[in-house]
Amino acid sequence: MRDVKNCEEIPYTGNESREATEMKRKLCGLGRALGYEVDVEEPPESELGDLGIRHDVLWCSQVPEWYTTLLGTAAARPDLDPEYRRLLESKRGRRWLYVAFEVEARDQTTKGMKGDISNLSKLPMGFVVVRRGSEKEDDVRKYEPIRNRFEKALSEFRKLHGPNNVVILSFSDIEQLLKIVNAGAKHLQA
């Protein structure tokens, strides 16, 4: 769904848990509250086109006028290589990707975890949001190792591939930020 206006319309598909769908709705609402355009289950707009990686939730902002003007000025040169001109034109989109989220409400393999991290690693900001469980001892034992494994997978990925802007969060971290935003914390605006 591109530029979601009503976050409650994000469908439960049956391919994921209801908790994951609900977290996508929360991330959508949070992004909209912070002033972003929100896409759900879409690849970011890029020169990759249909080859782009689909992300659970994307927050996008409008491209600033100065950027569009600068690219237009650079593309106006008559001596540009045609391939470079196409590259400049492909970067004149109407939106910038600000942040992407992958929502994981179930356990997954280490390979799958590193795949999520890799898919987010080239983006300005990427978050893997992991269901942590409740404060009940049984739930914490069941879900906390998933978060710990994601954190370890991220550390290993960074050692192999260098720094990136990926962060591992829990559902409760997002819910806490949502409470702050809903309470009217204007200093959180972009």
Secondary structure, 3 states (H helix, E strand, C coil): CCCCCCHHHCCCCCCCCHHHHHHHHHHHHHHHHCCCEEEEEECCCCCCHHHCCCEEEEEEEECCHHHHHHHHHHHCCCCCCHHHHHHHHHCCCCEEEEEEEEEECCCCCHHHHHHHHHHHCCCCCEEEEECCCCCCHHHHHHHHHHHHHHHHHHHHHHHHHCCCCEEEEEHHHHHHHHHHHHCCCHHHCC
